[in-house]
Amino acid sequence: MNLNNLINQYLSLNNHDETNHSVINTNSFERSKFNRIVEHSSRLQKLKEDDNFPFFEPLLNDIWASFYKHKPLLKSKDDIPDTLNTNHEFIERILNNDIHKKYHSSTQGDETLSIFGTLEMGEQVINWFNEQLDTNKPLNDKIEKLKDTLSNHHENKDYEADEAMIEADNTKSPNQQKETLNELFNDIHQEMLSSLDENGYELDQSLDKAMNEAKNMNDQLTDLLGHSRTGESELTNVPLDDRVQLAETLVNNPNMKRIAEWAGKFKRIARNKRKSNSLEGNIRGKVKTGNNLSKILPVERIKYEINKEDFVDRFNKKQLIQYGNKGKNIMGKGSIIFVIDQSGSMEFLDEQSKGFALALMSIAKKQKRNFIYIPFSHYLGKVQYFTKGQIKPTQMFKLACEFMYGGTNFTLPLEETLKVIQKDNYDDADVIFVTDGEDYMSNDFINTFNKMKAELKFSLLSIVIGKVSSTKHVDDFSDWVIKVTSFDDEKAFNAFII
């Protein structure tokens, strides 16, 4: 049994109030909220179960409160039991440190960032404390003695009803036990003060690093979930329990961190790309041909990037596709359909592809367009629908963690694309087809697909990645083709102006 479990048992058996061991001015609501965080955080549970730091869970509560509360106030030492003096010293050190001043303006009122900070700082405190146990023998001896004393007390309590055994056992009276424990807590406190004096700078550096990591993870989670139309992080709309589990998943899954980084980068590029290519007034209506550059469709801008000579020739002939003079707001366009190759050779680009998909999804969300995700290899993967680009956190993590492997089959996902568009009942969908491979398709299928594409009035952009010798296989069913080295190739970013 670890030290803090023994302490809690001692307090319970001796009728001590164990509901508030905070050294900060927390109220019952805040402590209840932190208990919910611990309940849903396997990482925090592991921290408090594996440690030998006395009263560590209340310390974690205080670390969280010190960053979450707008005005965290340290209690006077006269208002707390002596057993919490060490916690008081640690929290006082944090509150008076530049670390707190540096981050508190961002963390106050932000439950998620405060959770990340507690996770990271809690681990750093435990790591530092364990290092002190390894190098400070008196501290280690006193911790072990405290454990033994509490264990003996618990065992004696179990036999309290047996008077003969109590008489035979030369145990200390409750008051004597309490004095012994108080002396031990005080001795431990003094040793901790000595360690803080000698090695406190190392702890400060670790805590600063921890909060920087916490901020990075919070930013990554925001990148994954995106922002609302008002600019606020979607994290604010996620229930606290789910946020804790999202934080756990991000911390424990290195792939998710890298996907978050790519998603953040691609979303910023998408915003800038769309801003620089935005149409006057965001008006769209019936299309016609002409050479008014302010009204050309986004697809024409993509074609310009691919083949400038062809663009200029069609400009001179007034054959560019452009919007008419009257129309409706751009919101409510057809679906964005992302058809992504997940054959084995695409594995090294999987994190990029997921970030790219999330960036496209953010466009769909902003424009209130449906987003459909169609993964494929030599078989068809699970097709996922995201109405108006909305994705639940659990769906997002599921999408990010799945990969198919296998060979390459173009026919199956293209057939599914037709079904999706017919089912969706939109006649101006934008399909983005991504592959690094080649596949033979029958002429009958290609002809049927292109006929349906014309009838359903959707466009299809193919992005061919890597060292494919020829794009002939995708040329047959695509409106235009971009050949790139990776998703991070600037030419691939033209997909963001769909």
C-alpha positions in Angstrom: 0.0 0.0 0.0 1.4 3.4 -0.9 2.0 6.2 1.5 -1.0 8.4 0.7 -3.4 5.4 1.0 -2.0 4.8 4.5 -2.4 8.5 5.4 -6.0 8.5 4.2 -6.7 5.3 6.2 -5.2 6.9 9.3 -7.3 10.0 8.9 -10.4 7.9 8.4 -9.8 5.6 11.3 -9.1 8.5 13.6 -12.1 10.6 12.5 -10.1 13.4 11.0 -11.7 15.7 8.5 -10.2 14.7 5.2 -12.5 16.7 3.0 -10.3 19.8 2.6 -6.5 19.5 2.7 -6.0 22.4 0.4 -3.5 25.2 1.2 -5.3 27.5 -1.3 -8.6 29.2 -0.8 -10.6 26.5 -2.8 -14.3 26.0 -2.3 -16.2 22.7 -2.3 -17.4 23.2 -5.9 -13.8 23.6 -7.1 -12.6 20.6 -5.1 -15.5 18.6 -6.5 -14.6 19.6 -10.0 -11.0 18.5 -9.5 -12.2 15.2 -8.1 -14.1 14.7 -11.3 -10.9 15.4 -13.3 -9.0 12.8 -11.3 -11.9 10.3 -11.7 -11.6 10.5 -15.5 -7.8 10.8 -15.7 -5.9 7.5 -15.6 -2.7 9.5 -15.6 -3.6 11.5 -12.5 -4.8 8.3 -10.8 -1.4 6.7 -11.5 0.4 9.7 -10.2 -1.4 9.7 -6.9 -1.2 5.9 -6.5 2.5 5.5 -7.3 4.0 8.3 -5.2 5.6 8.6 -1.8 5.0 12.3 -1.5 2.8 12.9 1.6 -0.5 14.5 0.8 0.2 14.5 -2.9 -3.4 14.4 -4.2 -4.2 17.7 -2.3 -1.0 19.1 -3.8 -2.3 18.2 -7.3 -5.6 19.9 -6.4 -3.8 23.0 -5.3 -1.6 23.1 -8.4 -4.7 22.9 -10.6 -6.4 25.6 -8.5 -3.4 27.9 -8.6 -3.7 28.1 -12.3 -7.5 27.8 -12.8 -8.6 30.3 -10.1 -8.6 34.0 -11.1 -7.2 35.0 -7.7 -5.6 32.0 -6.0 -4.8 33.0 -2.4 -2.5 31.0 -0.1 -3.8 30.3 3.3 -1.9 31.3 6.4 0.1 28.5 8.0 -1.9 29.1 11.2 -5.0 28.0 9.3 -3.7 24.6 8.1 -2.4 21.6 10.0 1.3 21.1 10.3 1.1 18.0 8.1 0.4 20.3 5.1 3.4 22.6 5.6 5.3 20.9 2.8 2.4 21.4 0.4 2.2 25.0 1.6 5.9 25.5 0.8 5.5 24.0 -2.7 2.5 26.1 -3.6 4.0 29.3 -2.2 7.0 28.6 -4.4 4.8 28.2 -7.5 2.7 31.3 -6.8 5.7 33.5 -6.2 7.6 32.1 -9.2 7.9 33.7 -12.6 6.3 30.5 -14.0 3.0 31.4 -12.5 3.2 35.0 -13.6 4.1 33.8 -17.1 1.2 31.4 -17.6 -1.6 32.4 -15.2 -3.2 35.0 -17.6 -3.7 32.1 -20.0 -4.7 29.4 -17.6 -7.2 31.3 -15.3 -10.7 30.1 -16.1 -9.3 27.6 -18.7 -10.1 24.1 -17.3 -8.3 22.3 -20.1 -5.0 24.2 -20.0 -5.1 23.9 -16.2 -5.6 20.1 -16.5 -2.6 19.9 -18.8 -0.6 22.0 -16.5 -1.5 19.8 -13.5 -0.6 16.6 -15.4 2.8 17.9 -16.5 3.7 19.7 -13.3 2.5 16.8 -11.1 4.8 14.5 -13.0 7.8 16.9 -12.7 7.2 17.3 -8.9 7.1 13.5 -8.5 10.3 13.0 -10.6 12.1 15.7 -8.6 10.9 14.2 -5.3 12.1 10.7 -6.3 15.5 12.1 -7.2 15.7 13.6 -3.7 14.8 10.2 -2.2 17.7 8.7 -4.1 20.2 11.3 -3.0 18.9 12.4 0.4 19.2 9.3 2.7 17.7 11.0 5.8 14.6 12.0 3.8 14.3 8.5 2.4 14.7 7.0 5.9 12.0 9.2 7.4 9.5 8.4 4.6 10.0 4.7 5.2 9.6 5.2 8.9 6.4 7.1 8.3 5.1 4.2 6.2 6.0 1.7 8.9 4.4 3.8 11.6 1.1 4.2 9.7 1.1 0.5 8.7 1.5 -0.6 12.4 -1.2 1.8 13.4 -3.6 0.4 10.8 -2.8 -3.2 11.9 -3.4 -2.4 15.6 -6.7 -0.8 14.7 -7.8 -4.0 13.0 -7.5 -5.8 16.4 -9.0 -3.1 18.5 -11.9 -5.3 19.6 -9.6 -8.0 21.1 -8.8 -6.6 24.6 -6.4 -9.4 25.4 -4.4 -8.7 22.3 -4.4 -4.9 23.0 -3.0 -5.6 26.6 -0.4 -8.0 25.2 0.7 -5.6 22.5 2.8 -2.8 23.8 1.4 -0.2 21.4 1.5 3.6 21.9 -1.6 5.5 23.0 -3.5 7.5 20.3 -2.0 10.7 21.6 1.5 9.2 21.5 1.0 7.9 18.0 -0.2 11.3 16.9 2.8 13.0 18.4 5.1 10.5 16.7 3.4 11.1 13.3 3.6 14.9 13.8 7.3 14.6 14.6 7.8 12.6 11.4 5.9 15.0 9.3 7.9 17.8 10.7 11.2 16.0 10.1 10.2 15.3 6.5 9.2 18.9 6.1 12.6 20.1 7.3 14.4 17.7 4.9 12.2 18.9 2.0 13.1 22.5 2.8 16.7 21.5 2.8 16.3 19.8 -0.6 14.4 22.9 -2.0 17.2 25.2 -0.9 19.8 23.0 -2.5 18.0 21.8 -5.6 15.0 24.1 -6.0 16.4 25.7 -9.1 16.2 22.3 -10.9 12.6 22.0 -9.8 11.8 25.5 -11.1 13.3 24.6 -14.5 11.3 21.4 -14.7 8.1 23.2 -13.8 8.7 25.8 -16.5 9.3 23.1 -19.0 6.1 21.3 -17.8 3.9 24.4 -18.4 5.4 25.0 -21.8 4.6 21.4 -22.7 1.1 21.8 -21.3 0.5 24.9 -23.5 1.8 23.0 -26.5 -0.6 20.2 -25.9 -3.5 22.5 -25.4 -2.7 24.2 -28.7 -2.5 20.8 -30.4 -5.9 19.8 -29.0 -7.3 23.1 -30.2 -5.7 22.5 -33.7 -7.4 19.1 -33.8 -10.9 20.3 -32.7 -10.7 23.6 -34.5 -12.5 26.9 -33.7 -16.1 27.9 -33.7 -17.5 30.6 -36.0 -16.9 33.2 -33.3 -13.2 32.3 -33.2 -13.3 30.5 -29.8 -11.7 27.1 -29.4 -14.2 24.2 -29.8 -12.8 22.9 -26.6 -15.2 25.2 -24.8 -18.1 23.1 -26.2 -16.7 19.8 -25.0 -17.9 18.5 -21.6 -15.2 18.4 -18.9 -15.1 14.6 -18.6 -14.5 14.3 -22.4 -11.9 17.0 -22.3 -9.9 15.0 -19.7 -10.1 11.9 -21.8 -9.1 13.8 -24.9 -6.1 15.2 -23.0 -5.2 11.7 -21.9 -5.4 10.4 -25.5 -3.2 13.2 -26.8 -0.6 12.7 -24.1 -0.4 8.9 -24.6 -0.5 8.9 -28.4 2.6 10.4 -30.1 0.9 9.9 -33.5 -2.0 12.2 -32.4 0.5 14.9 -31.5 2.0 14.8 -34.9 -1.4 14.8 -36.6 -2.4 17.8 -34.4 0.7 19.6 -35.6 -0.1 18.9 -39.3 -3.7 19.8 -38.8 -2.7 23.1 -37.2 -0.3 23.9 -40.0 -2.7 22.9 -42.8 -5.6 24.8 -41.3 -3.5 28.0 -41.1 -2.5 27.5 -44.8 -6.1 26.8 -45.8 -7.3 30.1 -44.1 -4.6 32.1 -45.8 -5.1 30.4 -49.2 -8.9 31.0 -49.1 -8.4 34.5 -48.0 -6.1 35.4 -50.8 -8.3 33.6 -53.3 -11.7 34.8 -52.0 -14.3 36.1 -54.4 -15.8 39.6 -54.2 -18.7 39.4 -51.8 -18.4 35.6 -51.6 -21.2 35.4 -54.3 -21.9 32.3 -56.3 -24.7 31.7 -58.7 -25.2 30.2 -62.1 -21.9 29.7 -63.8 -21.0 30.9 -67.3 -17.8 31.4 -69.3 -15.8 34.6 -69.6 -12.6 36.2 -68.5 -13.6 38.3 -65.4 -10.8 37.3 -63.0 -12.8 38.6 -60.0 -15.5 36.0 -60.7 -13.7 32.9 -61.8 -14.4 29.7 -59.9 -11.8 28.3 -57.4 -11.2 25.4 -59.8 -9.9 27.8 -62.4 -7.4 29.2 -59.9 -6.2 25.6 -59.3 -5.9 25.1 -63.1 -3.8 28.3 -63.3 -1.3 26.8 -60.9 -1.1 23.6 -62.9 -1.0 24.9 -66.5 -0.6 28.7 -66.9 -0.4 28.5 -70.7 -3.7 26.8 -71.0 -5.2 29.3 -68.5 -4.0 32.3 -70.6 -5.3 30.7 -73.8 -8.7 30.2 -72.3 -8.7 33.7 -70.8 -8.0 35.2 -74.2 -10.9 33.1 -75.7 -13.2 34.1 -72.7 -13.6 30.4 -71.8 -12.8 30.6 -68.1 -15.6 29.2 -65.9 -16.9 32.1 -63.7 -19.9 33.0 -61.5 -22.8 34.9 -62.9 -23.8 38.4 -61.7 -26.6 37.1 -59.5 -26.4 34.3 -57.0 -26.6 33.2 -53.5 -24.2 33.2 -50.6 -21.4 30.7 -50.9 -22.7 28.9 -47.7 -24.6 25.8 -48.6 -22.4 24.4 -51.4 -22.3 20.7 -52.0 -20.3 18.3 -50.0 -16.6 18.0 -49.8 -15.6 14.4 -50.3 -12.1 13.3 -49.4 -11.2 10.0 -51.0 -7.9 8.9 -49.5 -5.6 6.0 -50.4 -4.6 4.0 -47.3 -2.6 1.2 -49.1 0.6 0.1 -47.3 2.8 2.5 -49.3 0.9 5.5 -47.9 1.6 4.7 -44.3 4.5 7.1 -44.0 2.2 10.0 -45.0 -0.7 8.9 -42.8 -0.2 11.6 -40.2 0.0 14.3 -42.9 -3.1 12.9 -44.6 -5.1 13.0 -41.4 -4.0 16.6 -40.8 -5.0 17.5 -44.4 -8.4 15.9 -43.9 -9.0 17.9 -40.7 -8.1 21.1 -42.5 -10.6 20.3 -45.3 -13.1 19.5 -42.6 -12.6 22.9 -41.1 -13.5 24.4 -44.5 -16.6 22.3 -44.7 -17.6 23.4 -41.2 -17.1 27.1 -41.9 -19.1 26.8 -45.1 -21.7 24.5 -43.6 -21.0 21.8 -46.1 -21.1 18.1 -45.4 -17.8 16.3 -45.3 -17.4 12.7 -46.3 -14.3 10.7 -45.6 -13.8 7.6 -47.9 -10.6 5.6 -47.1 -9.6 2.8 -49.4 -6.9 0.3 -50.2 -7.6 -2.9 -52.2 -11.0 -2.8 -50.4 -13.3 -0.1 -49.3 -12.9 1.3 -45.8 -15.6 2.6 -43.5 -17.2 5.7 -45.1 -17.8 8.4 -42.5 -20.2 11.3 -42.8 -19.7 14.6 -40.9 -22.8 16.8 -41.3 -21.8 20.4 -42.0 -18.2 19.5 -41.1 -19.0 18.8 -37.5 -16.9 16.1 -35.9 -17.2 14.7 -32.3 -13.9 14.3 -30.4 -14.4 10.5 -30.2 -15.0 10.4 -34.0 -11.9 12.4 -34.6 -9.6 10.3 -32.6 -11.1 7.1 -34.2 -10.5 8.6 -37.6 -6.9 9.6 -36.7 -6.0 6.2 -35.3 -7.3 4.0 -38.2 -5.2 2.8 -41.2 -6.1 0.1 -43.6 -2.9 -1.2 -45.4 -3.1 -3.5 -48.4 -3.1 -2.8 -52.1 -4.8 -0.3 -54.4 -8.3 -0.4 -56.0 -9.6 2.9 -57.5 -13.0 1.4 -58.7 -14.5 0.7 -55.3 -14.0 4.3 -53.8 -15.2 5.9 -57.0 -18.3 3.8 -57.1 -18.9 4.8 -53.4 -18.4 8.5 -54.3 -21.2 8.3 -56.9 -23.5 6.7 -54.3 -22.6 9.4 -51.7 -23.4 12.2 -54.1 -26.6 10.7 -55.2 -27.6 10.1 -51.6 -26.6 13.6 -50.5 -28.7 15.1 -53.2 -26.2 17.9 -54.0 -25.2 18.6 -57.6 -22.1 20.6 -57.0 -19.9 18.4 -54.7 -16.1 18.8 -54.7 -14.2 15.5 -54.6 -10.6 15.3 -53.7 -9.0 12.0 -54.6 -5.6 11.2 -53.2 -3.3 8.3 -54.1 0.4 7.4 -54.5 -0.4 4.4 -56.8 -1.8 3.2 -60.1 -4.7 0.9 -60.9 -6.3 -0.5 -64.0 -10.0 0.3 -64.6 -12.2 -0.8 -67.4 -13.1 1.6 -70.1 -16.8 0.9 -69.4 -16.4 2.0 -65.8 -14.5 5.1 -66.7 -17.1 6.1 -69.3 -19.9 5.4 -66.9 -18.2 7.4 -64.1 -17.5 10.4 -66.3 -21.1 10.4 -67.6 -22.4 10.4 -64.0 -20.0 13.1 -63.1 -21.4 15.3 -65.8 -25.0 14.5 -64.8 -24.4 15.1 -61.0 -22.4 18.2 -61.8 -19.5 17.5 -59.4 -15.8 18.2 -59.8 -12.9 15.9 -59.0 -9.4 17.0 -58.2 -6.8 14.2 -58.0 -3.6 14.6 -55.9 -1.0 12.1 -57.0 1.8 11.8 -54.4 5.3 10.5 -54.8 7.2 9.0 -57.7 4.4 7.6 -59.8 5.7 7.4 -63.3 2.5 8.4 -64.9 -0.8 10.0 -63.9 -2.7 8.4 -66.8 -4.8 6.2 -64.5 -6.2 9.2 -62.7 -6.3 11.5 -65.7 -9.1 9.3 -67.1 -11.6 10.2 -64.4 -10.3 13.6 -63.0 -11.1 17.2 -64.0 -7.6 18.1 -63.1 -4.5 16.4 -61.5 -1.9 17.8 -59.2 1.4 15.8 -58.8 3.2 16.5 -55.5 5.9 15.0 -53.3 3.8 15.1 -50.1 0.8 16.8 -48.6 3.2 19.5 -47.5 4.0 20.4 -51.1 2.7 23.9 -51.9 0.9 22.7 -55.0 -1.3 20.4 -52.8 -2.6 23.5 -51.0 -4.7 24.4 -54.0 -7.2 21.8 -52.8 -8.0 24.3 -50.0 -9.7 26.8 -52.4 -12.4 24.3 -53.5 
